[in-house]
Amino acid sequence: PAGGKGEKLLMWFRADLRLHDHPALKYVEQHGSAVLPLFTFDPRQFGKTSFGFAKTGRYRAEFLIEAVDQLRKRLRDIGSDLIIREGKPEEVIVNLCVPQQSILAHSSCRAD
């Protein structure tokens, strides 16, 4: 299993930007692993639907930017930080990881 003592885990935040009751962070706490938090702004979220409508409107985009900023502030308050990148997560994550590094992602239900 991922997350042995002293191992660094890349923690990919997707839609669940809470800290206080985040299941993956609880896992990290229980296993004594170091975590490198990551959020990616995926350009596919900001494209158009097959009907030509914006996938993410202006207000939703503003909300997301503010939520990511708040997550970064909360992480900094506890002595961590948030790596923020723009790009397809599957490419960003591969570029950030070193061989044999574990990736910890918590899945939450989403329509997309």
C-alpha positions in Angstrom: 0.0 0.0 0.0 1.1 3.6 -0.6 2.2 5.8 2.2 4.8 4.1 4.3 6.6 6.1 7.0 8.9 8.7 5.4 7.4 8.2 1.9 6.3 11.3 0.0 2.9 11.1 -1.5 1.6 13.3 -4.2 -1.9 14.3 -3.1 -4.0 15.3 -6.1 -6.9 17.5 -5.1 -9.7 17.4 -7.7 -13.2 18.6 -6.6 -12.9 17.9 -2.8 -10.9 20.9 -1.5 -11.7 20.4 2.2 -9.0 19.7 4.7 -10.9 19.1 8.0 -12.5 15.8 7.0 -10.7 14.7 3.8 -10.5 10.9 3.6 -7.2 10.8 1.8 -5.6 13.2 4.2 -6.8 11.0 7.1 -5.0 8.1 5.4 -1.8 10.1 5.2 -2.1 11.1 8.9 -2.5 7.4 9.9 0.4 6.2 7.9 2.9 9.0 8.8 3.6 9.9 5.2 4.7 13.3 3.9 2.3 14.8 1.4 2.9 17.1 -1.6 -0.5 18.6 -2.3 -1.4 19.3 -6.0 -4.2 21.0 -7.8 -4.4 21.2 -11.6 -6.6 23.5 -13.6 -7.5 21.2 -16.5 -8.1 23.1 -19.7 -10.8 20.6 -20.6 -13.0 21.9 -17.8 -13.0 25.3 -19.4 -13.8 24.2 -23.0 -17.1 23.9 -24.7 -19.7 21.1 -24.6 -20.7 19.3 -27.8 -23.6 21.8 -28.0 -21.3 24.8 -27.9 -21.9 25.9 -24.3 -19.2 26.7 -21.9 -18.4 23.8 -19.5 -17.5 26.3 -16.8 -19.1 29.7 -16.6 -17.6 32.9 -15.3 -19.0 32.6 -11.8 -18.0 28.9 -11.4 -14.5 29.7 -12.6 -14.2 32.6 -10.1 -15.5 30.3 -7.3 -13.0 27.6 -8.2 -10.1 30.1 -8.3 -11.1 31.4 -4.8 -11.5 27.9 -3.4 -8.1 26.8 -4.6 -6.6 30.0 -3.2 -8.3 29.3 0.2 -7.0 25.7 0.1 -3.5 27.0 -0.5 -3.8 29.4 2.5 -5.1 26.7 4.8 -2.3 24.4 3.8 0.3 27.2 4.4 -1.3 27.8 7.8 -0.4 24.2 8.8 3.1 24.4 7.4 2.5 22.9 3.9 1.7 24.4 0.5 -0.2 23.7 -2.6 1.4 23.0 -6.0 -0.8 24.6 -8.6 -0.4 23.8 -12.3 -2.4 24.3 -15.5 -2.6 21.3 -17.8 -4.0 17.9 -18.2 -3.6 16.2 -14.8 -2.4 12.9 -16.4 0.5 14.9 -17.9 1.2 17.2 -15.0 1.3 14.4 -12.5 3.7 12.3 -14.6 6.0 15.3 -14.9 6.0 16.0 -11.2 6.6 12.4 -10.0 9.8 10.7 -9.6 10.1 7.0 -10.3 8.4 4.8 -7.7 6.6 7.8 -6.1 3.1 7.0 -4.9 0.1 9.1 -5.9 -2.8 9.5 -3.6 -6.1 10.6 -5.1 -9.5 10.6 -3.5 -12.4 10.1 -5.8 -15.6 11.9 -5.3 -18.7 11.7 -7.4 -18.9 14.2 -10.3 -20.9 14.5 -13.4 -17.9 14.8 -15.7 
